């Protein structure tokens, strides 16, 4: 168990559920979705998203599900260490109607495996493990079931799947409302995309300025230093 930053929350990880840039950026992105009282993390892993969001909004309740028992065990441990209120359960998000809680959440978050059936990862090990991956239709369907009308769905994914994601969200009655591309450098192509949708929302997408991770000299940008609570220059 270690502190994520001085005076910040505790987090215990292992080789399977490491602290990743995409989860950190997604947790930061959710601040733009406004206030909420109950959140659900679909495919929670070790619970990093809940830990990070809870540090900003400790009064809310956080529920999490994952199909892997070892992830659930670690997520529960991180909940206890940080005094997070909510449940963690071992459930398959593809069977979301068994999760209960229909329409009970203000915020649903998801950092899914990026490659799913028919979309093969260039990494052989990840491609072999894609059987447990959620497709855009599956995670959008789960989010729509769980969210109240007007509730926010925030996720991180790869930009090459934007067409699939937007189509799936709209079919699930979740309207894409906010988009932010993440680039390693100012002159590089986007590597990640952060998306917010609203259940039952009106059409209208806001594209925010790109989030740049590194300056020309390779050092973290000022915004990244702020997100990661880095001290000094």
PyMOL commands that set and color helices and strands:
alter all, ss='L'
color gray80, all
select helices_A, chain A and resi 21-33+48-56+69-82+93-99+124-128+130-132+136-146+159-171+222-227
alter helices_A, ss='H'
color red, helices_A
select strands_A, chain A and resi 2-3+10-11+38-42+61-66+88-90+105-110+147-157+174-183+190-199+206-207+211-212
alter strands_A, ss='S'
color yellow, strands_A
deselect
rebuild
show_as cartoon
